Each structure stands twice: as structure tokens, then as C-alpha cells.
Amino acid sequence: MKPTFADRINDVPRSFLREILKVAISDDVISFAGGLPNRALFPAEAVRAAASAVLGDDAGSALQYGSLEGYAPLREWIAARYRRRGVDVDAADVLVTTGSQQGLDLLGKVLLNEGDAVAIEQPGYLGAIQAFSIYRPQFAGVPLTENGADAGALQSVLESRRPRLFYTVPTFQNPSGVSYDEACRREVAEVIGASNTWLIEDDPYHELRFSGAPATSFASLAPEHTVMLGSFSKIVAPSLRVGWLVARGELMDKLVVAKQATDLHTSEVTQRIVLRYLADNDLDAHIELIRERYGAQCRAMLDALARHFPADCRYTEPQGGMFLWLTLDGVSSMALFDRAIEHGVAFVPGLPFYTGAPEENTLRLNFSCADIDTIDTGIARLAESLRALAA
Ligand SMILES: Cc1ncc(COP(=O)(O)O)c(C=O)c1O
């Protein structure tokens, strides 16, 4: 007899993205499929110096078990950064997590019973779909427009499905690059405020704005309902695995219990390295470098799309982040994917980002990793694949 597995893991689909990324890793293929920050911008020297200082100054404390909620001065730093942009956060509201991905898992543990409804944008962040799927919910899709979630559709979902939570990436969304405008945020906050549904505001790209003006956080618009997630992955480096969530009261108490059961605490030594890096360096100047680079690459991609693609293709024009979203006219992006690989370019088809009926003519393009010339060549190849598919 063969040992077996829990239903909860058998039901979670294997990451489609991993399969795609395998095909895309070849010297001949220009990849817009990944979702990684640009490695050339990691502050490697400064992190090395911070690590050396942390292990030199008080190595005993850095290597000892740490506090369950996170390293206190780092929690204070995170809270102060929110206050700087007008969001009322106290250090006690911050739980440091092992990447913001762990925050999603902890929220699943604390909020979801099997069969509960989870409202999520269509398209939505794949990592959240996967993290919540472990808890066996029923997803209820909320369509995304170019200005943010469709608040009327959200209201219908809240009334008909009574979801435990609505998960949103309202700023430079992964995968679409869409940001909720101010009016949309207010409408969404209003319908959420009239419900008993939590709103999870996952905001790892917030600081990567290269045009336009910031909009109000849901934490200010619907404070009783909102849980915020954040991360150092996109502004310092992802391998540190330091993220956080912001929650209050009873919810925080329960998240702390879940965190303790999961991993006791996030690595103390890396939290101290992050804080030391933040103390000894100008983070704003570093973020400015990232913004300039991603902004130039995004503009190059938009220019190339305007030059090489037929006029009936539509695409989002992000004001920040790492992704844009292309909608083809009556063409399946899965079929295009095979042609694109033959032509030496990769992207992620839209299909896996939907929990309901997919819009199969959509795809995600990443612009954070390729330089401007490569972006132009890659988009020209993609347009060529589209013509080859139509022929
Ligand atoms: C919307 C969103 N949330 C969470 C994450 C996970 O980030 P972290 O590295 O902090 O776990 C990502 C990573 O790409 C993301 O795009």
C-alpha cells in the first residue's frame, strides 16, 4: 500500500508558471514571462556591509531566537514609513512575516474555513490564488476594469456569496498593471464598509511609481475592514524574505498564534540586516533608481507595442510596478505562446490568473528585467508570432 496525501494539497494545481518559466529559460528566448525584480539593481554591497556589521556588533542576539511579532525596531521603521504617507499605523499593528507570501498563508489559516467564499480580482495574483487554495475556498471573481475593481460586481458578490475576504492588489496590480483610481477606491471602500468582509490590500509595488500621483490606501478608507500586506522584496531584495502585515485587535492576536505555529518567527538575523541596511543607506535614493529604470523600460515596451502591434490590440499603461496586460482581438494567448517560443520570446498567457471563466485572449508582459533594446526586439518577435498565427 502506498502512503497518501491530504486532500488540501491534492486539490491545489501545480504552478503553471513554473512550467512556463522552464520553457522560457534559454539563451535564445527573450523572456517577458518572469515576475522578478531586476537583479542589477540589488544593493549587494550595502547588504554585505549590513550583514557584516550585524554579525560583528552583537552576533549572539542576531543569531538567537527572536520575537514572534518581529524585531521591534524594524516594526517601528515600517510603521513610521506608513505614517510618513499619512496612513495611521503603530508598531504594535505590524507583524513581520517571511515574505508577504507568508502573510497570505497566515490570513488563509486564520480566516478561511473549507468552502468559504473568497472574492478576488479577475485577473488576480497567482500566488494568492495558490496560497488561499490550500484552505479549499470557493473563489468568487470580481472583474477588473482599467480604473480598478468593478464596485457594482463586488457588491453583487458580497450580497450573493458573502465572502470572508476580498483580496486586492490595488496599485500596479500583478498581473495587469492596473491601479484603482480614487473614485473606485471610495466605491469599493463603501461597499466593503457595509459588509462583514475583510479587505486584504496587498501592496508590494506601492513605492515603484514612475508616473501619476498616489491614491488613498484602503487602510484609510475602510480601516475596520482592511489588512495591509507589504514587503522589502521589490524595494531591497526578495531573497531576504522579509515582508509584513498590518492588522489590529483580535485579528492580530489570531495571526500571531498562526505565525507561532508556522515558524516561531521570521529570521532574526535577516531582519537585523534589513534594518541595518535601512539605517546606513538612503532607501529613497535607491528606490528612485528602480523607478527610473522600470519607468524607462515600461515606456520602451509601450512604444514598441504601438509600433509593432495591430491597432485592435489593447494594453494597460501602468504608472508603476513591473507588469502590463495585453488583450488580443480574438486570438488565444495559449496558441500564441507556442508560436512565440518558436520565435524566441516568452510571456505568461492570461489563463492561470483567472479563478472563473478566463479571458483567453489576454497575456502578461513583465518589463522589469529586460533592457530597452531587448524589449524592442522581443516585442517585434511577439508581433511576428501573432502574424504567423493569423496566417
Ligand atoms: C501581489 C504580490 N503579492 C505578494 C508577492 C510575494 O512577495 P514576497 O516576496 O514578499 O513574498 C508578490 C510577488 O511577486 C506579488 O506580486
The ligand as an SDF file (V2000), in Angstrom:
LIG
                    3D

 16 16  0  0  0  0  0  0  0  0999 V2000
    0.9620   40.9330   -5.4900 C   0  0  0  0  0  0  0  0  0  0  0  0
    2.0470   40.1590   -4.8320 C   0  0  0  0  0  0  0  0  0  0  0  0
    1.9010   39.8010   -3.5510 N   0  0  0  0  0  0  0  0  0  0  0  0
    2.8620   39.1160   -2.9030 C   0  0  0  0  0  0  0  0  0  0  0  0
    4.0290   38.7330   -3.5480 C   0  0  0  0  0  0  0  0  0  0  0  0
    5.0360   37.9310   -2.7600 C   0  0  0  0  0  0  0  0  0  0  0  0
    6.0700   38.7500   -2.3400 O   0  0  0  0  0  0  0  0  0  0  0  0
    7.1030   38.3680   -1.2030 P   0  0  0  0  0  0  0  0  0  0  0  0
    8.4240   38.2190   -1.8750 O   0  0  0  0  0  0  0  0  0  0  0  0
    7.0750   39.4950   -0.2380 O   0  0  0  0  0  0  0  0  0  0  0  0
    6.6570   37.0920   -0.5620 O   0  0  0  0  0  0  0  0  0  0  0  0
    4.2170   39.0800   -4.8820 C   0  0  0  0  0  0  0  0  0  0  0  0
    5.4390   38.6470   -5.5750 C   0  0  0  0  0  0  0  0  0  0  0  0
    5.5940   38.7370   -6.7660 O   0  0  0  0  0  0  0  0  0  0  0  0
    3.2000   39.8120   -5.5440 C   0  0  0  0  0  0  0  0  0  0  0  0
    3.2960   40.1690   -6.8310 O   0  0  0  0  0  0  0  0  0  0  0  0
  1  2  1  0
  2  3  1  0
  2 15  2  0
  3  4  2  0
  4  5  1  0
  5  6  1  0
  5 12  2  0
  6  7  1  0
  7  8  1  0
  8  9  2  0
  8 10  1  0
  8 11  1  0
 12 13  1  0
 12 15  1  0
 13 14  2  0
 15 16  1  0
M  END
$$$$
